[in-house]
Amino acid sequence: MQKSSGAICGRLVLFDANVVADSQFYAEPTEGTAVQLNRGDWFCFGKANEDPLLLERATGAVWGFPDTGVIWWQSEGFEKLADILDGFLLDSACGHGYQELTGAGSEDPWATVLHRMGRI
C-alpha cells in the first residue's frame, strides 16, 4: 500500500504532515469573529481558496466557509460540506463539487483534469 502526505488539487490544498500541526492556528478562537472555533472541537486539514477546511472531531464531518467574497474569519457563513472526509475528497477534491466549492471556471487546470477524467 502506498501512502501520501498532502495534495494540491487546483484551488484545494490538503496539508502535508510537515505543516498540518503548524496550520492549527486556523482552529483557534479569534476575538471578534462571527464563528468561534477551538482546537478541541476542530482540526484544520487544508484550504480551499485560502479558506480553512475543518474536520469536526466529534462527528468526522467536514466544514468550511463558503466563498462569498468575504475573508473567512470575517464571514458569518460556516457550513457542513460533507458528512465524512472520504466523501468530501471524492466529491470536492476529485469530482463535480470541486468547481462549486472553489468557484473555479472551466479554464481552471484542475477542473480540466477532472473533466478529462470524466469526473465532472
C-alpha positions in Angstrom: 0.0 0.0 0.0 1.3 3.5 -0.9 0.9 6.5 1.4 0.8 10.1 0.6 1.2 13.2 2.6 -0.9 16.2 1.4 -2.1 17.1 -2.0 -2.7 20.1 -4.2 -5.9 19.7 -6.2 -6.1 23.1 -8.0 -7.5 25.6 -5.6 -8.0 22.9 -2.9 -4.9 22.1 -0.8 -4.7 19.2 1.7 -1.9 19.9 4.2 1.0 17.5 4.3 2.3 16.0 7.5 5.1 18.6 7.8 2.8 21.6 8.0 -0.5 20.3 9.4 0.4 20.8 13.0 1.6 24.3 12.4 -1.7 25.1 10.5 -3.9 24.5 13.5 -4.0 28.3 14.2 -7.0 28.3 11.8 -8.9 26.3 14.5 -8.1 28.7 17.4 -10.7 31.1 18.8 -10.2 34.6 17.5 -11.7 37.7 19.1 -14.2 39.5 17.1 -15.0 36.7 14.6 -18.6 35.6 13.9 -17.7 31.9 14.1 -15.8 30.8 17.1 -13.6 27.7 16.7 -11.3 25.8 19.0 -8.7 23.1 18.6 -10.6 20.7 20.9 -13.5 20.5 18.5 -11.9 21.3 15.1 -8.9 20.0 13.1 -7.8 22.1 10.1 -6.7 19.7 7.4 -6.5 22.0 4.4 -7.7 25.1 2.5 -10.0 25.9 -0.4 -9.2 29.3 -1.9 -7.3 30.3 1.3 -10.4 29.4 3.4 -9.7 26.7 6.0 -11.3 23.3 5.7 -12.1 21.8 9.1 -12.9 18.4 10.4 -15.3 18.3 13.3 -13.6 16.0 15.8 -16.8 14.6 17.4 -18.5 13.6 14.1 -15.9 13.4 11.4 -17.9 15.9 9.3 -16.1 18.4 7.0 -17.0 22.1 7.5 -15.8 25.2 5.8 -16.6 28.8 4.9 -18.5 29.4 1.7 -16.7 31.6 -0.9 -18.8 34.7 -0.6 -16.1 37.3 -1.3 -15.6 37.8 2.4 -12.3 36.9 4.2 -13.1 33.6 6.1 -12.5 35.0 9.6 -14.9 37.8 8.9 -17.6 35.5 7.4 -20.8 34.6 9.3 -21.2 31.7 6.9 -19.9 28.3 8.2 -21.4 25.2 6.8 -21.1 21.4 6.7 -19.6 20.4 3.4 -19.7 16.6 3.8 -20.6 14.0 6.4 -17.2 12.3 6.2 -13.8 13.1 4.8 -13.8 10.3 2.2 -17.0 11.7 0.7 -15.6 15.2 0.7 -12.4 14.1 -1.1 -14.2 12.1 -3.7 -16.7 14.9 -4.5 -14.9 18.2 -3.7 -11.3 17.4 -4.5 -11.8 14.8 -7.3 -15.4 15.4 -8.6 -18.1 17.7 -9.6 -18.1 19.5 -6.2 -14.7 21.0 -6.9 -16.0 23.8 -9.1 -18.9 24.6 -6.7 -16.6 24.7 -3.7 -13.8 26.8 -5.2 -15.7 28.8 -7.8 -13.3 27.6 -10.4 -14.3 28.0 -14.0 -13.8 25.6 -16.9 -10.4 27.2 -17.6 -9.1 26.1 -14.3 -6.3 23.5 -14.8 -7.6 21.1 -12.1 -11.1 21.3 -13.5 -9.7 20.5 -16.9 -8.0 17.4 -15.5 -11.2 16.3 -13.7 -13.2 16.9 -16.9 -10.8 14.8 -19.0 -11.0 12.0 -16.4 -14.8 12.1 -16.6 -15.2 13.2 -13.0 -17.1 16.4 -14.0 
